[in-house]
């Protein structure tokens, strides 16, 4: 290495700080990706439940979930989780049930 080249490199402590920051950024990105993957799986399963129980196609199943979420002001993932619990025998809150029935009626073709 030439003397000039050494002068252009940041001091080792700055490089370590930069690496630590990059590691933290990558860990946070990894956490967010894992959360997104989990959420996507739950939403896909709930869409499948609606497809079977509501006798609608999968695209409409997702649309129903989204509409219920918007109309009840509850996050889509929470609607999906409640629907999965309902498929296993749990009761749905009345407001969710009302909105779910209305959305299914709008998207049922039969």
N, C-alpha and C positions, 0 to 999 in steps of 0.2 A: 504494500500500500504506500502510496505517496503521501507526503505531508499535506498536500492540498486536498486529497481525497479524505483524509482523516478529519479535516476541519469541516467538511460538509456533512458528515454523519452527526446525528443528534447524540448527545451524551448518553451513556448506557442507562441512566435513570429515566430519561425521557422515553427511550425505546421500551423499557420495562413498563412504564406507565401506559404507553400506547398499546402494548400487548395486553395488559390487564384490562384496559377499556374495551379492546376488541373481544377479549374472552367474555367479558360481562355482556356485551352486545349480543354475541352469539348464543350465550346461555339464555338470554331473554327471548331471542328469536326462536330458539328451540322450544322453550316453554310455551310460547304462543302457538307454534305449529302443533305441538301435542294437544293443546286445548282445542284448537280448530279441528283436528282429526277426531277427537273424542266427540265434539259437538256434531260434526258431520255424520258420524256413525249413528248417534242417537236420533238425529233428524231423519236420516234414511230409514231407520227402523220404524219410526212413527209414521212416516209416509207409507211404508208397507202395511202397517196396521190400518190406516185410512183406506188404502187401496182395497184391502180385503173386506173390512167391515162396511165401508161406504160404497163399495162396488163402483169405484171410480179409477181412472187411470193414474199412474204415478205422478205425472205432471200436475194433474188436478189435486192430487194428494198434497203435494208441496204447496200449491196455491192455497188450499184450504188451511193448512198450518199457518201460512203467512198472514192470511186474512184474519184468522182468529187471534193471532198475536197482535196485529194492528188494532183490531176492534176492542180487545180487552186490555191493551197497553201492557202486555206481559211479553217478556222476551221469548222469541221463537224456541229456544232451547228448553225453556221451562214448560212451554205448552207441550213440546214433544215428550219431555220426561213425564208429565202428568198423563199424557195419552198412553204411554207405555205402561205406566202403573195401572191405568184403567183397563188395559187389555189383560192384565193379570188379576183383575177383580176389584181394584180400588174405585171408589166413587170419584166422579169429577165434580168440581165446584159448579154450582148452578149457573153462574154467568158464563163459564167456559162451555158447559154443556149446551146452553142456549145458543151461543155463537157458533159452536161446532155444528149443531143441527142446521142452523141457517146457512152456513157456508156449504155444508154437504148438499143441502137442497138446491143451492145455486149451481152446483157442479155435477149433480147426478143427471145422467142422460136418460135414465129409464123411467 
